[in-house]
Amino acid sequence: MASVASQVVLHPVTSQSLKVLSTTLGRDKVYRGVQYFARFLAWFLLSRGYRIQAARWDALKSHLALGRKLLRIGKFMENAQAVLKALAAPGETGERITAIGRQVGYFGYLLLDQIAWANAIKFYNLAPSAAQRLNKRIMQFWFTGIVFSIAHGLLKAGRLANEVKKLQSQTWAEKSLETERDIKLQNLQVAREAVRYQFIIDLLDVWIPATNVGLVNLNDGVLGIFGLVTSLMALRQQWVAASGK
């Protein structure tokens, strides 16, 4: 029995999980996945008439959402730094503009989110109408950030595709130059895969703030599934990063 317990506790998957959960971002993605699963399940149970069970999962969703706000305190400064770096960075004009727009959107979203958290815990009290306007503004900033992220992904994907075509059309007589080209192609393919991966996350996530600001009208079941999928995708990125691959 002790041997089995040791194998479980010391298993590489357990060690890898602890590495992911030791980071704030890793814990946030786990909490986010549970939060959106709870959102879906609460909607599903309520649609079947199980009000008491649905209320339990809805409460879990709300408390996880509030707890995640605490994990994000001060994170808006990362976006502020990213804006300044994007302003000074060289590169394609369209990519720079969309990168700046994305970070400005996330900066506004996370900054106002801190005020919403303070109001939710009764540290700073807002009038109900003011709190409602604040929440809508938060969703507008989030939506803006994701839209710019989608546009940035499209522009970057197009540029990378052109670079790949250009390299593939070139030929060199020397073996060393051909090897260098293959390495560049491999790096470009890795970059393209990363862009596509984030693009899928953004395409699913954008419907959450879009619904909250009234641009579309998707139910909690659909949004819960979208949020769960993107949470698992983001968690996979953290898993790979923790493994050092």
N, C-alpha and C positions, 0 to 999 in steps of 0.2 A: 504493500500500500504506500509506504514511504517512497519507494522507488518510482511509482507511478506519479505521485505528487511532485517529486523532484523533476521528472521528465516534463511535466506540465509547466511548472514554475520556471524552469531553466530552458524551456524550448525557445529556439530562435524567434518564432512568431511572437511569443510573449515578450521577449527582449525588444523586438522591433516595435511592438505595440506600446511599450513603456517609453521608448524613444519618442514616438509620435505624440503621446499624451504628456510628455514632459515639456512640450512647447505650447505656448498660448494659442498659436494658430491651429495646432493639431487638436487641442481640446475644443476649440471653437467649432471646428468642422464636425466633430463628433456630436456636440450639442446641437448644432444646426441640423444634422441629419435626423436626430431624434425629434427635434422640434417640428420639422416638416412632415415626418412620419406621423406624429401625433396630430398634426393639422389634418392630414388625409384621413386618419382613422376616426377622428372626432366627427368629421363630415360624413364618413361612411356610416358610422353608428347612428348618427342623428337622422340620416336619410332612411334608416331602417326602423326608426322609432325608439331606439335605445337611448333615451335622454340622459339617464343617470350615468351610464358608462361613457357616453359622449362627453358629458361635463367633466369627468375625470381626466380624459385625454386633452380636452380643451384647456383645463387648468395647467396641465403639464406643459403644453405648448406655450402658454402665456408666461409661465415662470421661467422657462428656458430662454424665451425671447428677452425677458428682462435681465436675466443673468448674463446673457451674451453681450448686452450693452455695457455691463461692468467690465468685461474682458476687453472691450474696445476703447476704454478711456485713454485719451491721449493719442490714439492711433491716427487721428486726423493730421498730426504733425508729420507723419511719414508721407502723407499725400502733399503737404505743403512743400516739403523738401523735394519731392518728385516733380512738382510744378517748376521749381527753380532750376532743377537739373535739366528738365526738358526744354526750358527756355534757352539754356546755354549750350545744349547739345547740338551737334551738327546732324544733318540728315535731310531726308525728303520733307518738303514743306508740309504736305498733307499729313504725313505721319506725325510730324511735330505738333501740328495744330490739334489733331485728334488726341494725341497723348496728353497734351496740356488740358484739353477739354475733359478728358476722362478723369484726370487727377483733381481738377477743380470740382467736378461733380461729386466725386467721392469725398473730397475735403468738406464740402458743404453738408453732405449727408451725415458724415461721422461727427462733425462739429455740432450740428443741431441735435443729433441723436443723444449727445451728452446732456443737453438741456432736457430732452424728453425723459431721459433716465432719472435726472434729478427731480423732475415733476412726478414721475411714477412712484418714487420712494418717499414722496412728501417732504423732500429736503427743500425744494423750491416749488411753491404752489402757483400754478397758472389757472386762469379762468377756463372753464370747459371749452368755450368757443376759441380761446387762444391756443389751448392744447390741441384742439382739432385742426386749426390752421397750421400749427407747428408740425404735426404729423403728416399733413398733406405736403408741406414744403419739403420735409425729409424725403418723402417718396419721390417728389419731383427731382430733387438733386440725385437720388439714386438712379432714377430712370435716365436722367441726362448722362450720368457717368457711364452707364451700360451702353447707351446708344453711341456715345463717342468711342467706347471700347470696341463695339461692333464695327464701326467705320474704320477705326485704326487697324483692326484685324483684316478687313478686306483690302485696305491699301497695302499693308505689309505682305499679305499673302500674294498679291499681284506682283509686287516688287521681287519677292523671293522666287516666284515662278519664272519671271523674266531672267533673273540671274542664273537659274538652273538651265534654262534653254540656251543662254549665251555660252555657258561653260560646256554644255553637251555638244554644241556645234563646233567647238574648237578642237583642234588636233595638234599634237606636238610629236616631233620625232624623238626627242629625248625621253627616256624612261622616267627620269626624275621629275620632269615637268608634268608628265601624265599622272604620276603618283600624287603630286601636289594638287592637281585638278580633282582627282578622285577624293582626296581628303576634304577639299572645299565643297564638293558636291554632297558628301556625307554630312558635313556640318550644316549645309543649307537644308537638307532633308530633315534633319533633327529640328531645325528652327521652324520649318513649315509644319511639322507635326505638332509642335508646341502651339503655334498660332491657330491651327485647326481645332485643337483640343479646347483652348480658351474660347474660341469662337462658338463652339457648341454650348459651353457653359453659359456664355452671355446670351445666346439665342433662347435658352430655356429660362434663365433668370429674369430677363427683361419683362416677362409677362406678369411677374409679381408686383413690381411698382406700377406697371401700366394699369393693372387692375385696381390698385389702391388709389390712383389718381383719377380713375373713371374713364380711361381711354378705351378699355375693353372690359368685359364682364365675365371672367372665368370664375368657376366655383372653387371652394377650398379644396375639393378633392383633386382637381387638376393641378392647382398651385402647389398642393402638398406633394404630389408626385414629382413635379418639376423641381421643387426645392430639394427633395430627397435625392434625386438623381444627380443634381449639380453638387450637392454636399458630398456624395460618395466619390464623384469625379475629383473634387478638390482634395478630399481626404487621400485619394490614391496618389495625388501629386506629393502630398506631405509624406506618405509612406515611402515613395521612391526617393525623395530628398533625404529622408532619415537613413535609408540604406546606403546612401552615398553613391548610387548608380547614376 
